[in-house]
Amino acid sequence: MEKGDRTRSEARVCVGAVTGARGLKGEVRIKAFTADPEDVAAYGPVSDESGKRTFRVRVTGRAKDQVIARIDGVDDRDAAEALKGTGLYVARSALPKVEAGTYYHADLIGIGVETVAGERLGKIKAVHNFGAGDVIEVAGTGRSVMVPFTDRVVTAVDVKMGRVVIEPPKGLFDDDGGPAKTDKD
């Protein structure tokens, strides 16, 4: 990624991703990354990760943990399926300002992670949610470690200072700051 591309992507926030088609008339299923799933369409047109394609999204319903939506210009199942896996981004300036002590997941990417004792473990590579709550991916000494993003484990988040403080569960990290070794290693 070139420097100009990085700056552009940092000014945008992923609000959802197309997970597949629904029906035959071009509706899509979207996994929303917004507090209210229907807000995936509330901030104006969205674009793909590259910023080259722009979409107007209109939420038409909900199904389980996803929203069902129409995207302008997508009129059949094949066109909807072609969008599967597409991240949906909005300009950060279109989002509401965050209150003190709150942040967007995008704010966490790239900031340092350390233990309550001050041991540096790496940086946040990504924030995931596989259905049971948020997990931060910490990239350290060669390998990434998945850390539960819970009040019990994450004791402090200071976006302005660029750090997250954790109390890792026993055995999550080994002595060198990397993932704990198992009998399979």
PELINQUI-V472337 format. One record per pair of residues at least 6 apart in sequence whose ideal C-beta (glycine too) atoms are under 8 Angstrom apart, sorted by the first residue. I is the first residue (numbers start at 1). J is the second residue. Records with the same first field share a line. If there is no record, write none. Layout:
# PELINQUI-V472337
I = J / J
This chain:
# PELINQUI-V472337
1 = 9
8 = 51
9 = 49 / 51
10 = 106
11 = 91 / 92 / 93
12 = 47 / 51 / 89 / 90 / 91 / 92
13 = 89 / 90 / 92 / 95 / 104 / 106
14 = 33 / 49 / 87 / 88 / 89 / 106
15 = 32 / 33 / 34 / 39 / 40 / 43 / 46 / 88 / 89 / 90
16 = 30 / 31 / 32 / 33 / 34 / 40 / 46 / 67 / 87 / 88
17 = 30 / 31 / 33 / 85 / 86 / 87 / 88
18 = 28 / 29 / 30 / 80 / 83 / 84 / 85 / 86 / 88
19 = 28 / 29 / 30 / 31 / 66 / 84 / 85
20 = 28 / 29 / 80 / 81 / 84
21 = 27 / 28 / 29 / 77 / 80 / 81 / 84
22 = 28 / 29 / 63 / 68 / 80
23 = 77
24 = 76 / 77
25 = 75 / 76 / 77
26 = 70 / 71 / 74 / 75 / 76 / 77 / 79 / 80
27 = 60 / 68 / 69 / 70 / 80
28 = 68 / 69 / 70 / 71 / 74 / 80 / 83
29 = 63 / 66 / 67 / 68
30 = 40 / 57 / 66 / 67 / 68 / 69 / 88
31 = 65 / 66
32 = 38 / 39 / 40 / 66 / 67
33 = 40 / 105 / 129
34 = 40 / 42
37 = 62 / 65 / 66 / 67
38 = 59 / 62 / 67
40 = 46 / 57 / 59 / 67 / 69 / 88
41 = 57 / 58 / 59 / 67 / 69
43 = 90 / 91 / 94 / 95
44 = 90 / 94
45 = 54 / 55 / 56 / 57 / 90
46 = 54 / 55 / 57 / 88 / 89 / 90
47 = 53 / 54 / 55 / 88 / 89 / 90
48 = 55 / 86 / 87 / 88 / 89
49 = 86 / 87 / 89
51 = 89
55 = 71 / 72 / 73 / 88
56 = 71 / 72
57 = 69 / 70 / 71 / 88
58 = 69 / 70 / 71 / 72
59 = 67 / 68 / 69
60 = 68 / 69 / 70
61 = 67 / 68
62 = 68
65 = 131
71 = 80 / 83
73 = 79
74 = 80 / 83
92 = 104 / 106
95 = 104
98 = 104
103 = 157 / 159
105 = 127 / 134
107 = 159
108 = 124 / 127 / 136 / 157 / 159 / 164
109 = 124 / 125 / 126 / 127
110 = 123 / 124
111 = 123 / 124 / 159 / 162 / 163 / 164
112 = 120 / 122 / 123 / 162 / 163 / 164
113 = 120 / 121 / 122 / 123 / 124 / 136 / 138 / 140 / 147 / 163 / 164 / 165 / 166
114 = 120 / 121 / 163 / 164 / 165 / 166
115 = 121 / 165 / 166 / 167 / 168
116 = 155 / 165 / 166 / 167
119 = 177
120 = 177
121 = 138 / 140 / 145 / 166 / 168 / 173 / 177
122 = 138 / 139 / 140 / 141 / 145 / 177
123 = 138 / 139 / 140
124 = 136 / 137 / 138 / 139 / 164
125 = 137 / 138 / 139 / 144
126 = 136 / 137
127 = 134 / 135 / 136 / 137 / 149
128 = 134 / 135 / 136 / 137 / 146
129 = 135
133 = 148 / 149 / 150
134 = 148 / 149
135 = 146 / 147 / 148 / 149
136 = 146 / 147 / 149 / 154 / 164
137 = 144 / 145 / 146 / 147
138 = 144 / 145 / 146 / 147
140 = 177 / 178
141 = 176 / 177 / 178
142 = 178
143 = 178 / 179
144 = 179
145 = 172 / 173 / 178 / 179
147 = 153 / 154 / 166 / 168 / 172
148 = 154 / 169
152 = 167
153 = 166 / 167 / 168 / 169
154 = 164 / 165 / 166
155 = 165 / 166 / 167
156 = 163 / 164 / 165
157 = 164 / 165
158 = 164 / 165
171 = 180
172 = 179 / 180
173 = 179 / 180
174 = 180 / 181
